[in-house]
Amino acid sequence: MAWLRELRPLLHLLLPLTIHWLAEEMTVSVLVDVTTSALCPGDSTCTKAIYINGLQQTSSKALVGIMQLKKIGVTLKFARIVLIVGIFKMVVIPLLGQLSDEHGRKPVLLFIVSSSVFPMALLVWHQSEEFVYAYYVLRTISNIISQGSIFCITVAYAADVVTERRRATVFSWISGLLSASHVIGDLLALFLPEKYIFAISTALLIFCPVYMKFFLVETVIVAPKNHRESGWWTKIVNVPQQRYKSMRRAAEVVMFSPTLRGMALVSFFYELGISGISSVLLYYLKAAFSFDKNQFSELLGMVGIGSIISQMLLLPILNPLVGEKVILCSALLASIAYAWLCGLAWAPWVPYLSASFGIIYVLVSPSSHAIISNATISTNQGKVQTFIAGTQSISDLLSPIAMSPLTSWFLSSNAPFECKGFSIICASICMIISLCFACMLKPDSNSSNDIEGSTETPLLSDN
């Protein structure tokens, strides 16, 4: 079959990445109980856990979160560390895209997947309050490196070996494998004893970079370096200048392309809503309906199964018929319905109903990446994909300014009215704005929007 031929060159990338995603997902539902038990022993609702998880998940979530953390007893020093490293995420993601374009996809992917090993190893060692805090610090740093960038670099790698007309299908298959790994991870979390989950996850995470080191093939032809001698001071001075030039060029490529500019806005507002929901959803369900590890795994598993079907079967069938734009708009509409059902849930079965919309809203990612990839040339794939991912990281930074305190407020006894999911309903407004921008898109499939004459010297060149 055609899709098998397209995926064959990607085997040695997708196999370790699937295991990597599986290893990370299998700890998600367990982590809620571990964090709550360590930080708030004996309580079903833990304000500390809500804030710290929000800070970790989106790599540092702004000043309001820090002020609240101080009030509930988390040290200001810890909050400052999380804020500082979190801000760097907006810089690191585009930087990794540039490095992958100029120094190769393989070393960047190795660096990214290796960063997840150390946080998990801490929880294998111990799960006390101090170790949980240390885990969140290291996990925040790991998320700065990997969250958002790993999928973008994978997409750029795929774009190197896949023709433009088949990219949407292949990107959808990659997203489907991501969803499949999440389902398997959730099933493992459901059946494995909790005390072994972090050890198994760590072992799998170590396997991935080792496999990629020996089997992954580089797809970028790296330009030969200029071996002209220069002092260390000159190199240090040149790095910020080259960094600025690369960022400016990526911004120009996006801003001068109506398609890429529109996709940046779509991605920004969608991520602003969905990241806010993701950071508080499990804690909201635990407080509102007393969900436990098993119910979390069931819920996440339903979303995963539906997304596998839609990404591996539905999108490849629909894309030739209606195109990426229609798929994107439909997926955004489904995400809005998902948010409203979760926020207004009146019974424990309603979140399961809302999970059915996962069949459609998961198509936001592959359709977005396909539109972005088709609107830029091959030598700018990494830069453009990660630049737009950088705009999403700004959303990640901003969303919990409202979501964390708002969720905590409406879950408390001091809520102004009875609606525990009010913060989720508010987040859906951002998705509505994203849908409006998506409807105005006019996707193109040529690379004329990119600025010509674009060869750049590598960021860490000897010039």
C-alpha positions as CSV (number, residue, x, y, z in Angstrom):
1,M,0.0,0.0,0.0
2,A,1.0,3.6,-0.7
3,W,1.1,4.7,3.0
4,L,3.4,1.7,3.9
5,R,5.9,2.8,1.2
6,E,5.8,6.3,2.6
7,L,6.4,5.2,6.2
8,R,9.1,2.7,5.4
9,P,12.0,5.2,5.5
10,L,10.7,6.5,8.8
11,L,10.7,3.1,10.6
12,H,13.8,3.7,12.7
13,L,12.4,7.1,13.8
14,L,8.8,6.1,14.5
15,L,9.7,2.9,16.5
16,P,11.8,4.6,19.2
17,L,9.5,7.6,19.3
18,T,6.4,5.4,19.8
19,I,8.2,3.7,22.7
20,H,9.2,7.1,24.1
21,W,5.6,8.4,24.0
22,L,4.3,5.2,25.5
23,A,6.8,5.4,28.4
24,E,5.8,9.0,29.2
25,E,2.1,8.4,28.9
26,M,2.0,5.4,31.2
27,T,3.0,7.7,34.2
28,V,0.3,10.4,33.6
29,S,-2.6,8.9,35.4
30,V,-0.4,7.6,38.2
31,L,1.3,10.9,38.7
32,V,-1.9,12.5,39.9
33,D,-2.1,10.1,42.8
34,V,1.6,10.3,43.6
35,T,1.7,14.1,43.6
36,T,-1.5,14.4,45.7
37,S,-0.3,11.8,48.2
38,A,3.1,13.4,48.5
39,L,2.0,17.0,48.8
40,C,-1.4,16.7,50.4
41,P,-1.6,13.3,52.3
42,G,-5.1,12.2,52.9
43,D,-6.8,14.9,50.7
44,S,-8.7,14.3,47.4
45,T,-8.2,17.9,46.3
46,C,-4.7,19.4,46.4
47,T,-4.2,23.0,45.5
48,K,-0.4,22.6,45.6
49,A,-0.6,19.8,43.0
50,I,-2.9,21.8,40.7
51,Y,-0.5,24.8,40.6
52,I,2.8,22.8,40.4
53,N,1.4,20.5,37.7
54,G,0.3,23.5,35.7
55,L,3.8,25.1,36.1
56,Q,5.5,21.9,35.0
57,Q,3.1,20.9,32.2
58,T,3.4,24.1,30.3
59,S,6.9,24.9,31.5
60,S,6.4,27.8,33.9
61,K,3.1,29.5,34.1
62,A,3.6,33.1,35.0
63,L,3.4,35.5,37.9
64,V,-0.1,34.8,39.2
65,G,0.8,31.1,39.6
66,I,3.9,32.1,41.5
67,M,2.0,34.4,43.8
68,Q,-0.5,31.7,44.6
69,L,2.3,29.1,45.2
70,K,3.8,31.4,47.7
71,K,0.5,31.7,49.5
72,I,0.0,28.0,49.8
73,G,3.4,27.3,51.1
74,V,5.6,26.6,48.1
75,T,8.9,28.4,48.4
76,L,9.4,31.5,46.3
77,K,12.9,30.3,45.3
78,F,11.4,27.2,43.7
79,A,8.8,29.3,41.8
80,R,11.4,31.7,40.5
81,I,13.5,28.8,39.2
82,V,10.5,27.4,37.4
83,L,9.6,30.8,35.9
84,I,13.1,31.5,34.6
85,V,13.5,28.1,32.8
86,G,10.0,28.3,31.5
87,I,10.5,31.5,29.7
88,F,13.4,30.0,27.9
89,K,11.0,27.5,26.2
90,M,9.9,30.2,23.8
91,V,13.5,30.5,22.7
92,V,14.6,26.9,22.9
93,I,12.0,25.5,20.5
94,P,12.9,27.7,17.5
95,L,16.5,27.2,18.3
96,L,16.2,23.4,18.1
97,G,14.4,23.9,14.7
98,Q,17.3,25.9,13.4
99,L,19.8,23.4,14.6
100,S,17.9,20.6,13.0
101,D,17.9,22.4,9.6
102,E,21.6,23.2,9.7
103,H,23.2,20.5,11.8
104,G,20.9,17.5,11.1
105,R,17.7,16.1,12.6
106,K,19.4,13.1,14.3
107,P,21.6,14.9,16.9
108,V,18.7,17.2,17.8
109,L,16.3,14.2,18.2
110,L,18.8,12.4,20.3
111,F,19.2,15.4,22.6
112,I,15.4,15.8,23.0
113,V,14.5,12.2,23.8
114,S,17.4,11.9,26.3
115,S,16.1,14.8,28.4
116,S,13.1,12.8,29.7
117,V,15.2,10.1,31.4
118,F,16.3,12.0,34.5
119,P,13.0,13.2,35.9
120,M,11.5,9.7,35.8
121,A,14.6,8.2,37.4
122,L,14.0,10.4,40.4
123,L,10.6,9.0,41.1
124,V,12.0,5.5,40.8
125,W,14.4,6.4,43.6
126,H,11.9,7.9,45.9
127,Q,8.4,9.5,46.0
128,S,8.6,11.8,49.0
129,E,7.6,15.4,48.9
130,E,11.2,16.6,48.3
131,F,11.6,14.2,45.4
132,V,8.3,15.2,43.9
133,Y,9.4,18.8,43.9
134,A,12.8,17.8,42.4
135,Y,10.9,15.8,39.8
136,Y,8.8,18.8,38.8
137,V,11.9,21.0,38.5
138,L,13.7,18.5,36.2
139,R,10.5,17.7,34.3
140,T,10.0,21.4,33.6
141,I,13.5,21.6,32.1
142,S,12.8,18.5,30.1
143,N,9.5,20.0,28.8
144,I,11.3,23.1,27.7
145,I,13.5,20.9,25.5
146,S,10.9,18.3,24.3
147,Q,7.4,19.7,24.7
148,G,6.4,20.9,21.2
149,S,9.8,20.5,19.6
150,I,9.9,16.7,19.4
151,F,6.8,16.5,17.1
152,C,8.0,19.4,15.0
153,I,11.4,17.9,14.4
154,T,9.7,14.6,13.6
155,V,7.5,16.3,11.1
156,A,10.5,18.1,9.5
157,Y,12.3,14.7,9.3
158,A,9.2,13.2,7.6
159,A,9.0,16.2,5.2
160,D,12.6,15.4,4.1
161,V,11.6,12.0,2.8
162,V,7.8,12.3,1.9
163,T,6.3,14.1,-1.2
164,E,4.2,17.1,-0.6
165,R,0.9,15.6,-1.7
166,R,1.2,12.7,0.9
167,R,2.4,14.8,3.8
168,A,-1.0,15.2,5.4
169,T,-1.5,11.4,5.4
170,V,1.9,10.7,6.8
171,F,1.7,13.4,9.4
172,S,-1.7,11.9,10.4
173,W,-0.1,8.5,10.7
174,I,2.6,9.9,12.9
175,S,-0.1,11.5,15.1
176,G,-2.0,8.2,15.1
177,L,1.1,6.4,16.4
178,L,1.4,9.0,19.1
179,S,-2.2,8.3,20.1
180,A,-1.7,4.5,19.9
181,S,1.3,4.8,22.2
182,H,-0.9,6.8,24.6
183,V,-3.5,4.1,24.6
184,I,-1.0,1.4,25.3
185,G,0.6,3.5,28.0
186,D,-2.8,4.0,29.6
187,L,-3.5,0.3,29.5
188,L,-0.2,-0.5,31.0
189,A,-0.9,2.0,33.8
190,L,-4.3,0.3,34.3
191,F,-2.8,-3.2,34.7
192,L,0.7,-2.8,36.1
193,P,1.3,-2.4,39.8
194,E,1.8,1.2,40.6
195,K,5.2,0.7,42.3
196,Y,6.7,-0.7,39.0
197,I,5.4,1.9,36.5
198,F,8.1,4.5,36.9
199,A,10.9,1.9,36.8
200,I,9.5,0.4,33.5
201,S,9.0,3.9,32.1
202,T,12.6,4.8,32.8
203,A,14.0,1.7,31.2
204,L,12.0,2.3,28.0
205,L,13.1,6.0,27.9
206,I,16.7,4.9,28.1
207,F,16.2,2.4,25.2
208,C,15.0,5.1,22.8
209,P,18.1,7.3,22.4
210,V,20.3,4.2,22.3
211,Y,18.3,2.7,19.4
212,M,18.2,6.0,17.5
213,K,22.0,6.4,17.9
214,F,22.7,3.1,16.1
215,F,19.8,2.9,13.5
216,L,18.4,6.4,12.7
217,V,19.6,7.7,9.3
218,E,20.3,11.4,8.9
219,T,18.2,13.2,6.2
220,V,19.9,16.6,6.2
221,I,23.1,17.1,4.2
222,V,25.1,19.2,6.5
223,A,27.1,22.0,4.9
224,P,30.9,21.8,5.4
225,K,32.2,24.0,8.1
226,N,34.5,26.9,7.5
227,H,37.7,25.9,9.3
228,R,39.1,29.4,9.5
229,E,40.6,29.9,12.9
230,S,38.9,32.3,15.3
231,G,39.1,32.9,19.0
232,W,36.7,31.6,21.6
233,W,35.6,35.2,22.4
234,T,34.7,35.8,18.7
235,K,32.6,32.6,18.7
236,I,30.8,33.6,21.9
237,V,30.0,37.1,20.4
238,N,28.9,35.7,17.1
239,V,26.4,33.2,18.6
240,P,23.8,35.8,19.8
241,Q,24.1,37.6,16.5
242,Q,23.5,34.5,14.4
243,R,20.7,33.5,16.8
244,Y,19.0,36.9,16.3
245,K,19.4,36.7,12.5
246,S,17.9,33.2,12.4
247,M,15.0,34.2,14.5
248,R,14.4,37.3,12.4
249,R,14.5,35.2,9.2
250,A,12.0,32.7,10.6
251,A,9.7,35.5,11.7
252,E,9.9,37.1,8.2
253,V,9.1,33.8,6.5
254,V,6.0,33.4,8.7
255,M,4.9,37.1,8.6
256,F,5.2,37.4,4.8
257,S,3.2,34.3,4.1
258,P,-0.6,34.8,4.6
259,T,-1.0,31.1,5.2
260,L,1.8,30.8,7.8
261,R,0.7,34.0,9.5
262,G,-2.9,32.7,9.7
263,M,-1.7,29.3,11.0
264,A,0.4,31.1,13.7
265,L,-2.8,32.8,15.0
266,V,-4.8,29.6,14.8
267,S,-2.2,27.7,16.7
268,F,-1.8,30.4,19.3
269,F,-5.4,30.6,20.3
270,Y,-6.1,26.9,20.1
271,E,-3.1,26.1,22.3
272,L,-4.2,28.9,24.7
273,G,-7.5,27.1,25.3
274,I,-6.5,23.4,25.1
275,S,-3.3,23.7,27.2
276,G,-5.3,25.4,29.9
277,I,-7.8,22.6,29.9
278,S,-5.2,19.9,29.8
279,S,-3.3,21.4,32.8
280,V,-6.4,21.2,35.1
281,L,-8.7,18.6,33.7
282,L,-7.6,15.5,35.7
283,Y,-7.6,17.5,38.9
284,Y,-11.1,18.9,38.1
285,L,-12.4,15.4,37.5
286,K,-10.8,14.1,40.7
287,A,-12.4,16.9,42.7
288,A,-15.8,17.0,41.0
289,F,-16.5,13.3,40.5
290,S,-13.8,11.6,42.6
291,F,-12.2,10.0,39.6
292,D,-9.2,7.7,40.4
293,K,-6.3,6.2,38.5
294,N,-8.5,3.6,36.8
295,Q,-11.1,6.1,35.6
296,F,-8.4,8.5,34.3
297,S,-6.9,5.6,32.3
298,E,-10.3,4.6,30.9
299,L,-11.0,8.2,29.9
300,L,-7.6,8.8,28.3
301,G,-7.9,5.4,26.6
302,M,-11.2,6.3,25.0
303,V,-9.7,9.5,23.6
304,G,-6.7,7.6,22.3
305,I,-8.7,4.8,20.6
306,G,-10.9,7.3,18.8
307,S,-8.0,9.4,17.7
308,I,-6.2,6.3,16.3
309,I,-9.2,5.6,14.1
310,S,-9.6,9.1,12.9
311,Q,-5.9,9.8,12.3
312,M,-5.0,6.5,10.6
313,L,-8.2,5.9,8.7
314,L,-10.5,9.0,8.6
315,L,-8.0,11.8,7.7
316,P,-6.3,9.8,4.8
317,I,-9.7,9.2,3.3
318,L,-11.1,12.7,3.8
319,N,-8.0,14.8,2.9
320,P,-8.1,14.1,-0.8
321,L,-11.8,14.9,-0.8
322,V,-12.1,18.1,1.3
323,G,-8.6,19.3,2.0
324,E,-6.7,20.2,5.1
325,K,-8.6,23.4,5.8
326,V,-12.0,21.7,6.1
327,I,-10.5,19.1,8.3
328,L,-8.9,21.7,10.5
329,C,-12.1,23.7,11.0
330,S,-14.1,20.6,11.8
331,A,-11.6,19.5,14.3
332,L,-11.6,22.9,16.0
333,L,-15.4,22.8,16.2
334,A,-15.2,19.4,17.8
335,S,-12.7,20.7,20.4
336,I,-15.2,23.5,21.3
337,A,-18.0,20.9,21.9
338,Y,-15.5,18.8,24.0
339,A,-14.7,21.8,26.2
340,W,-18.3,22.7,26.8
341,L,-19.3,19.1,27.7
342,C,-16.4,18.8,30.1
343,G,-17.1,22.2,31.7
344,L,-20.8,21.6,32.1
345,A,-20.6,17.9,33.1
346,W,-23.5,17.2,35.4
347,A,-22.8,13.5,35.9
348,P,-19.7,11.2,35.9
349,W,-20.7,9.7,32.5
350,V,-20.6,13.1,30.7
351,P,-16.8,13.3,30.5
352,Y,-16.9,9.9,28.8
353,L,-19.4,11.4,26.3
354,S,-17.1,14.4,25.7
355,A,-14.2,12.0,25.1
356,S,-16.0,10.8,21.9
357,F,-15.2,14.2,20.3
358,G,-11.6,13.2,20.5
359,I,-12.2,11.3,17.3
360,I,-12.4,14.6,15.5
361,Y,-10.5,17.3,17.5
362,V,-7.2,15.3,17.4
363,L,-7.0,16.1,13.7
364,V,-6.1,19.7,14.6
365,S,-2.4,18.7,14.9
366,P,-1.8,16.7,11.6
367,S,-3.9,19.1,9.5
368,S,-2.1,22.1,10.9
369,H,1.4,20.7,10.4
370,A,0.4,19.7,6.8
371,I,-0.7,23.2,6.0
372,I,2.4,24.7,7.5
373,S,4.7,22.2,5.8
374,N,3.2,22.7,2.3
375,A,3.5,26.5,2.7
376,T,7.3,26.5,3.1
377,I,10.4,25.1,1.4
378,S,12.3,22.1,2.6
379,T,15.3,24.0,4.0
380,N,13.0,26.0,6.3
381,Q,10.9,23.1,7.6
382,G,12.5,23.0,11.0
383,K,12.6,26.7,11.5
384,V,9.0,27.4,10.5
385,Q,7.5,24.4,12.3
386,T,9.3,25.3,15.5
387,F,8.7,29.0,15.2
388,I,4.9,28.4,15.1
389,A,5.4,26.0,18.0
390,G,7.1,28.8,19.8
391,T,4.0,30.9,19.5
392,Q,2.1,28.0,21.1
393,S,4.6,28.0,24.0
394,I,3.6,31.6,24.6
395,S,0.1,30.3,25.0
396,D,1.4,27.7,27.4
397,L,3.0,30.5,29.4
398,L,-0.2,32.6,29.5
399,S,-3.1,30.2,29.9
400,P,-2.6,29.2,33.6
401,I,-2.5,32.8,34.6
402,A,-6.3,32.4,34.5
403,M,-6.8,28.6,34.5
404,S,-4.9,27.6,37.7
405,P,-6.4,30.2,40.1
406,L,-9.8,30.0,38.4
407,T,-10.0,26.3,38.6
408,S,-8.9,26.3,42.2
409,W,-11.4,29.0,43.1
410,F,-14.4,27.1,41.5
411,L,-13.4,23.8,43.1
412,S,-13.3,25.4,46.5
413,S,-16.1,26.2,48.9
414,N,-15.7,29.9,48.2
415,A,-16.9,29.7,44.5
416,P,-19.3,32.5,43.6
417,F,-21.7,30.0,42.0
418,E,-21.9,26.2,41.4
419,C,-20.0,25.4,38.3
420,K,-16.8,23.5,38.9
421,G,-15.9,23.5,35.3
422,F,-16.3,27.2,34.7
423,S,-12.6,27.7,33.9
424,I,-12.9,25.0,31.1
425,I,-15.8,26.9,29.6
426,C,-13.8,30.1,29.6
427,A,-10.9,28.3,27.8
428,S,-13.3,27.3,25.0
429,I,-13.6,31.0,24.0
430,C,-10.0,30.8,22.8
431,M,-10.9,27.8,20.6
432,I,-13.8,29.8,19.1
433,I,-11.4,32.6,18.2
434,S,-9.0,30.0,16.6
435,L,-11.9,28.6,14.6
436,C,-12.6,32.1,13.2
437,F,-9.0,32.5,12.0
438,A,-9.0,29.0,10.5
439,C,-12.1,29.8,8.5
440,M,-10.3,32.8,6.9
441,L,-7.3,30.7,5.8
442,K,-6.5,30.3,2.2
443,P,-4.0,27.5,2.2
444,D,-1.4,27.3,-0.6
445,S,0.9,24.4,-1.6
446,N,3.8,26.3,-3.0
447,S,6.9,27.6,-1.5
448,S,6.9,31.1,-3.1
449,N,6.0,32.6,0.2
450,D,9.5,31.9,1.5
451,I,12.2,34.5,1.1
452,E,14.7,33.5,-1.5
453,G,18.4,33.4,-1.2
454,S,18.1,31.9,2.2
455,T,21.3,30.0,2.9
456,E,22.5,30.7,6.4
457,T,25.6,29.8,8.3
458,P,25.1,27.3,11.0
459,L,24.4,28.8,14.4
460,L,27.5,27.4,16.0
461,S,29.8,27.8,13.0
462,D,33.4,28.8,13.2
463,N,32.8,32.1,11.4
